[in-house]
């Protein structure tokens, strides 16, 4: 629920976010039980 509120607010304030770098350059986390990117630089 919290993420829905955060993303909804973010997209209303910044309607055109896009990756600032190629997605192949995003460092991926493979440690422990969490999987995903460490960071995702964006621009608008």
CHARMM internal coordinates of N, CA and C (Angstrom, degrees):
IC EDIT
DIST 1 N 1 CA 1.4490
DIST 1 CA 1 C 1.5282
ANGL 1 N 1 CA 1 C 110.34
DIST 1 C 2 N 1.3219
ANGL 1 CA 1 C 2 N 116.22
DIHE 1 N 1 CA 1 C 2 N -42.48
DIST 2 N 2 CA 1.4649
ANGL 1 C 2 N 2 CA 119.26
DIHE 1 CA 1 C 2 N 2 CA -178.57
DIST 2 CA 2 C 1.5296
ANGL 2 N 2 CA 2 C 111.07
DIHE 1 C 2 N 2 CA 2 C -62.22
DIST 2 C 3 N 1.3364
ANGL 2 CA 2 C 3 N 116.57
DIHE 2 N 2 CA 2 C 3 N -41.32
DIST 3 N 3 CA 1.4648
ANGL 2 C 3 N 3 CA 119.03
DIHE 2 CA 2 C 3 N 3 CA 179.75
DIST 3 CA 3 C 1.5193
ANGL 3 N 3 CA 3 C 111.85
DIHE 2 C 3 N 3 CA 3 C -65.45
DIST 3 C 4 N 1.3051
ANGL 3 CA 3 C 4 N 118.12
DIHE 3 N 3 CA 3 C 4 N -34.09
DIST 4 N 4 CA 1.4642
ANGL 3 C 4 N 4 CA 120.20
DIHE 3 CA 3 C 4 N 4 CA 176.76
DIST 4 CA 4 C 1.5180
ANGL 4 N 4 CA 4 C 110.60
DIHE 3 C 4 N 4 CA 4 C -61.71
DIST 4 C 5 N 1.3232
ANGL 4 CA 4 C 5 N 116.65
DIHE 4 N 4 CA 4 C 5 N -42.64
DIST 5 N 5 CA 1.4709
ANGL 4 C 5 N 5 CA 120.75
DIHE 4 CA 4 C 5 N 5 CA 179.47
DIST 5 CA 5 C 1.5278
ANGL 5 N 5 CA 5 C 110.03
DIHE 4 C 5 N 5 CA 5 C -66.85
DIST 5 C 6 N 1.3357
ANGL 5 CA 5 C 6 N 116.20
DIHE 5 N 5 CA 5 C 6 N -45.78
DIST 6 N 6 CA 1.4707
ANGL 5 C 6 N 6 CA 120.34
DIHE 5 CA 5 C 6 N 6 CA -178.29
DIST 6 CA 6 C 1.5241
ANGL 6 N 6 CA 6 C 110.68
DIHE 5 C 6 N 6 CA 6 C -61.35
DIST 6 C 7 N 1.3368
ANGL 6 CA 6 C 7 N 116.99
DIHE 6 N 6 CA 6 C 7 N -51.45
DIST 7 N 7 CA 1.4679
ANGL 6 C 7 N 7 CA 119.61
DIHE 6 CA 6 C 7 N 7 CA -177.68
DIST 7 CA 7 C 1.5177
ANGL 7 N 7 CA 7 C 111.83
DIHE 6 C 7 N 7 CA 7 C -66.51
DIST 7 C 8 N 1.3138
ANGL 7 CA 7 C 8 N 117.83
DIHE 7 N 7 CA 7 C 8 N -38.20
DIST 8 N 8 CA 1.4570
ANGL 7 C 8 N 8 CA 120.11
DIHE 7 CA 7 C 8 N 8 CA 177.38
DIST 8 CA 8 C 1.5234
ANGL 8 N 8 CA 8 C 111.71
DIHE 7 C 8 N 8 CA 8 C -61.02
DIST 8 C 9 N 1.3250
ANGL 8 CA 8 C 9 N 116.60
DIHE 8 N 8 CA 8 C 9 N -44.34
DIST 9 N 9 CA 1.4667
ANGL 8 C 9 N 9 CA 121.48
DIHE 8 CA 8 C 9 N 9 CA 177.90
DIST 9 CA 9 C 1.5194
ANGL 9 N 9 CA 9 C 110.99
DIHE 8 C 9 N 9 CA 9 C -66.06
DIST 9 C 10 N 1.3158
ANGL 9 CA 9 C 10 N 117.02
DIHE 9 N 9 CA 9 C 10 N -43.85
DIST 10 N 10 CA 1.4627
ANGL 9 C 10 N 10 CA 121.26
DIHE 9 CA 9 C 10 N 10 CA -179.69
DIST 10 CA 10 C 1.5244
ANGL 10 N 10 CA 10 C 111.14
DIHE 9 C 10 N 10 CA 10 C -60.31
DIST 10 C 11 N 1.3207
ANGL 10 CA 10 C 11 N 117.77
DIHE 10 N 10 CA 10 C 11 N -46.25
DIST 11 N 11 CA 1.4710
ANGL 10 C 11 N 11 CA 120.77
DIHE 10 CA 10 C 11 N 11 CA -177.73
DIST 11 CA 11 C 1.5217
ANGL 11 N 11 CA 11 C 112.71
DIHE 10 C 11 N 11 CA 11 C -70.26
DIST 11 C 12 N 1.3133
ANGL 11 CA 11 C 12 N 117.71
DIHE 11 N 11 CA 11 C 12 N -25.95
DIST 12 N 12 CA 1.4714
ANGL 11 C 12 N 12 CA 119.16
DIHE 11 CA 11 C 12 N 12 CA 174.04
DIST 12 CA 12 C 1.5187
ANGL 12 N 12 CA 12 C 110.98
DIHE 11 C 12 N 12 CA 12 C -72.42
DIST 12 C 13 N 1.3268
ANGL 12 CA 12 C 13 N 116.84
DIHE 12 N 12 CA 12 C 13 N -36.42
DIST 13 N 13 CA 1.4706
ANGL 12 C 13 N 13 CA 120.58
DIHE 12 CA 12 C 13 N 13 CA -177.77
DIST 13 CA 13 C 1.5274
ANGL 13 N 13 CA 13 C 112.21
DIHE 12 C 13 N 13 CA 13 C -82.67
DIST 13 C 14 N 1.3243
ANGL 13 CA 13 C 14 N 116.63
DIHE 13 N 13 CA 13 C 14 N -35.61
DIST 14 N 14 CA 1.4590
ANGL 13 C 14 N 14 CA 122.11
DIHE 13 CA 13 C 14 N 14 CA 179.69
DIST 14 CA 14 C 1.5272
ANGL 14 N 14 CA 14 C 106.49
DIHE 13 C 14 N 14 CA 14 C -128.19
DIST 14 C 15 N 1.3299
ANGL 14 CA 14 C 15 N 118.47
DIHE 14 N 14 CA 14 C 15 N 87.47
DIST 15 N 15 CA 1.4598
ANGL 14 C 15 N 15 CA 120.77
DIHE 14 CA 14 C 15 N 15 CA -169.01
DIST 15 CA 15 C 1.5304
ANGL 15 N 15 CA 15 C 115.84
DIHE 14 C 15 N 15 CA 15 C -74.62
DIST 15 C 16 N 1.3162
ANGL 15 CA 15 C 16 N 119.44
DIHE 15 N 15 CA 15 C 16 N -13.93
DIST 16 N 16 CA 1.4701
ANGL 15 C 16 N 16 CA 119.68
DIHE 15 CA 15 C 16 N 16 CA -175.18
DIST 16 CA 16 C 1.5302
ANGL 16 N 16 CA 16 C 113.06
DIHE 15 C 16 N 16 CA 16 C -127.14
DIST 16 C 17 N 1.3365
ANGL 16 CA 16 C 17 N 119.34
DIHE 16 N 16 CA 16 C 17 N 51.55
DIST 17 N 17 CA 1.4684
ANGL 16 C 17 N 17 CA 118.41
DIHE 16 CA 16 C 17 N 17 CA 177.95
DIST 17 CA 17 C 1.5268
ANGL 17 N 17 CA 17 C 110.50
DIHE 16 C 17 N 17 CA 17 C -70.41
DIST 17 C 18 N 1.3448
ANGL 17 CA 17 C 18 N 115.78
DIHE 17 N 17 CA 17 C 18 N 145.33
DIST 18 N 18 CA 1.4620
ANGL 17 C 18 N 18 CA 121.44
DIHE 17 CA 17 C 18 N 18 CA 175.88
DIST 18 CA 18 C 1.5209
ANGL 18 N 18 CA 18 C 108.13
DIHE 17 C 18 N 18 CA 18 C -149.18
DIST 18 C 19 N 1.3126
ANGL 18 CA 18 C 19 N 118.27
DIHE 18 N 18 CA 18 C 19 N 156.68
DIST 19 N 19 CA 1.4654
ANGL 18 C 19 N 19 CA 120.84
DIHE 18 CA 18 C 19 N 19 CA -179.41
DIST 19 CA 19 C 1.5272
ANGL 19 N 19 CA 19 C 111.03
DIHE 18 C 19 N 19 CA 19 C -59.39
DIST 19 C 20 N 1.3202
ANGL 19 CA 19 C 20 N 116.83
DIHE 19 N 19 CA 19 C 20 N 137.89
DIST 20 N 20 CA 1.4596
ANGL 19 C 20 N 20 CA 121.62
DIHE 19 CA 19 C 20 N 20 CA 179.47
DIST 20 CA 20 C 1.5219
ANGL 20 N 20 CA 20 C 111.51
DIHE 19 C 20 N 20 CA 20 C -86.50
DIST 20 C 21 N 1.3117
ANGL 20 CA 20 C 21 N 117.11
DIHE 20 N 20 CA 20 C 21 N -7.93
DIST 21 N 21 CA 1.4546
ANGL 20 C 21 N 21 CA 122.71
DIHE 20 CA 20 C 21 N 21 CA 179.92
DIST 21 CA 21 C 1.5209
ANGL 21 N 21 CA 21 C 108.32
DIHE 20 C 21 N 21 CA 21 C -141.49
DIST 21 C 22 N 1.3084
ANGL 21 CA 21 C 22 N 116.76
DIHE 21 N 21 CA 21 C 22 N 167.04
DIST 22 N 22 CA 1.4575
ANGL 21 C 22 N 22 CA 119.84
DIHE 21 CA 21 C 22 N 22 CA 176.39
DIST 22 CA 22 C 1.5271
ANGL 22 N 22 CA 22 C 110.43
DIHE 21 C 22 N 22 CA 22 C -64.39
DIST 22 C 23 N 1.3098
ANGL 22 CA 22 C 23 N 117.01
DIHE 22 N 22 CA 22 C 23 N 141.20
DIST 23 N 23 CA 1.4630
ANGL 22 C 23 N 23 CA 120.10
DIHE 22 CA 22 C 23 N 23 CA -177.05
DIST 23 CA 23 C 1.5232
ANGL 23 N 23 CA 23 C 112.10
DIHE 22 C 23 N 23 CA 23 C -63.68
DIST 23 C 24 N 1.3201
ANGL 23 CA 23 C 24 N 117.97
DIHE 23 N 23 CA 23 C 24 N -23.37
DIST 24 N 24 CA 1.4689
ANGL 23 C 24 N 24 CA 120.37
DIHE 23 CA 23 C 24 N 24 CA 177.06
DIST 24 CA 24 C 1.5273
ANGL 24 N 24 CA 24 C 112.17
DIHE 23 C 24 N 24 CA 24 C -68.80
DIST 24 C 25 N 1.3268
ANGL 24 CA 24 C 25 N 117.86
DIHE 24 N 24 CA 24 C 25 N -15.02
DIST 25 N 25 CA 1.4672
ANGL 24 C 25 N 25 CA 122.03
DIHE 24 CA 24 C 25 N 25 CA 179.17
DIST 25 CA 25 C 1.5276
ANGL 25 N 25 CA 25 C 113.05
DIHE 24 C 25 N 25 CA 25 C -94.98
DIST 25 C 26 N 1.3255
ANGL 25 CA 25 C 26 N 118.26
DIHE 25 N 25 CA 25 C 26 N -1.37
DIST 26 N 26 CA 1.4696
ANGL 25 C 26 N 26 CA 121.99
DIHE 25 CA 25 C 26 N 26 CA 179.40
DIST 26 CA 26 C 1.5281
ANGL 26 N 26 CA 26 C 108.39
DIHE 25 C 26 N 26 CA 26 C -77.46
DIST 26 C 27 N 1.3398
ANGL 26 CA 26 C 27 N 117.84
DIHE 26 N 26 CA 26 C 27 N 121.01
DIST 27 N 27 CA 1.4683
ANGL 26 C 27 N 27 CA 119.60
DIHE 26 CA 26 C 27 N 27 CA 179.55
DIST 27 CA 27 C 1.5301
ANGL 27 N 27 CA 27 C 110.95
DIHE 26 C 27 N 27 CA 27 C -68.46
DIST 27 C 28 N 1.3308
ANGL 27 CA 27 C 28 N 115.25
DIHE 27 N 27 CA 27 C 28 N 130.67
DIST 28 N 28 CA 1.4608
ANGL 27 C 28 N 28 CA 121.16
DIHE 27 CA 27 C 28 N 28 CA -177.64
DIST 28 CA 28 C 1.5290
ANGL 28 N 28 CA 28 C 109.89
DIHE 27 C 28 N 28 CA 28 C -101.03
DIST 28 C 29 N 1.3066
ANGL 28 CA 28 C 29 N 115.88
DIHE 28 N 28 CA 28 C 29 N 138.47
DIST 29 N 29 CA 1.4583
ANGL 28 C 29 N 29 CA 123.57
DIHE 28 CA 28 C 29 N 29 CA 179.71
DIST 29 CA 29 C 1.5295
ANGL 29 N 29 CA 29 C 108.77
DIHE 28 C 29 N 29 CA 29 C -91.60
DIST 29 C 30 N 1.3133
ANGL 29 CA 29 C 30 N 116.23
DIHE 29 N 29 CA 29 C 30 N 124.02
DIST 30 N 30 CA 1.4593
ANGL 29 C 30 N 30 CA 121.91
DIHE 29 CA 29 C 30 N 30 CA 178.55
DIST 30 CA 30 C 1.5236
ANGL 30 N 30 CA 30 C 111.45
DIHE 29 C 30 N 30 CA 30 C -118.81
DIST 30 C 31 N 1.3103
ANGL 30 CA 30 C 31 N 117.94
DIHE 30 N 30 CA 30 C 31 N 5.92
DIST 31 N 31 CA 1.4606
ANGL 30 C 31 N 31 CA 120.96
DIHE 30 CA 30 C 31 N 31 CA -174.36
DIST 31 CA 31 C 1.5293
ANGL 31 N 31 CA 31 C 112.30
DIHE 30 C 31 N 31 CA 31 C -88.00
DIST 31 C 32 N 1.2989
ANGL 31 CA 31 C 32 N 115.16
DIHE 31 N 31 CA 31 C 32 N 150.88
DIST 32 N 32 CA 1.4669
ANGL 31 C 32 N 32 CA 123.80
DIHE 31 CA 31 C 32 N 32 CA 176.45
DIST 32 CA 32 C 1.5239
ANGL 32 N 32 CA 32 C 111.61
DIHE 31 C 32 N 32 CA 32 C 55.51
DIST 32 C 33 N 1.3032
ANGL 32 CA 32 C 33 N 116.72
DIHE 32 N 32 CA 32 C 33 N -143.50
DIST 33 N 33 CA 1.4590
ANGL 32 C 33 N 33 CA 120.28
DIHE 32 CA 32 C 33 N 33 CA -177.05
DIST 33 CA 33 C 1.5257
ANGL 33 N 33 CA 33 C 112.52
DIHE 32 C 33 N 33 CA 33 C -98.43
DIST 33 C 34 N 1.3416
ANGL 33 CA 33 C 34 N 117.19
DIHE 33 N 33 CA 33 C 34 N 3.57
DIST 34 N 34 CA 1.4551
ANGL 33 C 34 N 34 CA 121.30
DIHE 33 CA 33 C 34 N 34 CA -178.06
DIST 34 CA 34 C 1.5224
ANGL 34 N 34 CA 34 C 108.94
DIHE 33 C 34 N 34 CA 34 C -103.05
DIST 34 C 35 N 1.3223
ANGL 34 CA 34 C 35 N 116.49
DIHE 34 N 34 CA 34 C 35 N 130.46
DIST 35 N 35 CA 1.4570
ANGL 34 C 35 N 35 CA 121.88
DIHE 34 CA 34 C 35 N 35 CA 178.80
DIST 35 CA 35 C 1.5140
ANGL 35 N 35 CA 35 C 108.32
DIHE 34 C 35 N 35 CA 35 C -125.15
DIST 35 C 36 N 1.3081
ANGL 35 CA 35 C 36 N 117.57
DIHE 35 N 35 CA 35 C 36 N 134.56
DIST 36 N 36 CA 1.4546
ANGL 35 C 36 N 36 CA 122.03
DIHE 35 CA 35 C 36 N 36 CA 179.10
DIST 36 CA 36 C 1.5050
ANGL 36 N 36 CA 36 C 110.07
DIHE 35 C 36 N 36 CA 36 C 156.59
DIST 36 C 37 N 1.3112
ANGL 36 CA 36 C 37 N 117.18
DIHE 36 N 36 CA 36 C 37 N -171.00
DIST 37 N 37 CA 1.4491
ANGL 36 C 37 N 37 CA 121.93
DIHE 36 CA 36 C 37 N 37 CA -179.23
DIST 37 CA 37 C 1.5132
ANGL 37 N 37 CA 37 C 111.64
DIHE 36 C 37 N 37 CA 37 C -86.43
DIST 37 C 38 N 1.3425
ANGL 37 CA 37 C 38 N 115.03
DIHE 37 N 37 CA 37 C 38 N 148.93
DIST 38 N 38 CA 1.4623
ANGL 37 C 38 N 38 CA 119.67
DIHE 37 CA 37 C 38 N 38 CA 174.64
DIST 38 CA 38 C 1.5239
ANGL 38 N 38 CA 38 C 110.69
DIHE 37 C 38 N 38 CA 38 C -72.62
DIST 38 C 39 N 1.3132
ANGL 38 CA 38 C 39 N 115.64
DIHE 38 N 38 CA 38 C 39 N -38.16
DIST 39 N 39 CA 1.4648
ANGL 38 C 39 N 39 CA 120.79
DIHE 38 CA 38 C 39 N 39 CA 179.63
DIST 39 CA 39 C 1.5111
ANGL 39 N 39 CA 39 C 108.41
DIHE 38 C 39 N 39 CA 39 C -157.91
DIST 39 C 40 N 1.3147
ANGL 39 CA 39 C 40 N 116.71
DIHE 39 N 39 CA 39 C 40 N 158.98
DIST 40 N 40 CA 1.4530
ANGL 39 C 40 N 40 CA 122.48
DIHE 39 CA 39 C 40 N 40 CA 176.28
DIST 40 CA 40 C 1.5230
ANGL 40 N 40 CA 40 C 108.06
DIHE 39 C 40 N 40 CA 40 C -141.01
DIST 40 C 41 N 1.3377
ANGL 40 CA 40 C 41 N 116.64
DIHE 40 N 40 CA 40 C 41 N 95.83
DIST 41 N 41 CA 1.4549
ANGL 40 C 41 N 41 CA 119.43
DIHE 40 CA 40 C 41 N 41 CA 178.37
DIST 41 CA 41 C 1.5397
ANGL 41 N 41 CA 41 C 109.85
DIHE 40 C 41 N 41 CA 41 C -64.90
DIST 41 C 42 N 1.3125
ANGL 41 CA 41 C 42 N 116.09
DIHE 41 N 41 CA 41 C 42 N 134.52
DIST 42 N 42 CA 1.4776
ANGL 41 C 42 N 42 CA 120.75
DIHE 41 CA 41 C 42 N 42 CA -180.00
DIST 42 CA 42 C 1.5196
ANGL 42 N 42 CA 42 C 110.10
DIHE 41 C 42 N 42 CA 42 C -126.18
DIST 42 C 43 N 1.3037
ANGL 42 CA 42 C 43 N 114.70
DIHE 42 N 42 CA 42 C 43 N 159.65
DIST 43 N 43 CA 1.4622
ANGL 42 C 43 N 43 CA 123.26
DIHE 42 CA 42 C 43 N 43 CA 174.18
DIST 43 CA 43 C 1.5189
ANGL 43 N 43 CA 43 C 107.72
DIHE 42 C 43 N 43 CA 43 C -135.61
DIST 43 C 44 N 1.3170
ANGL 43 CA 43 C 44 N 117.46
DIHE 43 N 43 CA 43 C 44 N 165.79
DIST 44 N 44 CA 1.4609
ANGL 43 C 44 N 44 CA 120.55
DIHE 43 CA 43 C 44 N 44 CA 177.88
DIST 44 CA 44 C 1.4950
ANGL 44 N 44 CA 44 C 110.22
DIHE 43 C 44 N 44 CA 44 C -146.47
END
COOR INIT
IC SEED 1 N 1 CA 1 C
IC BUILD
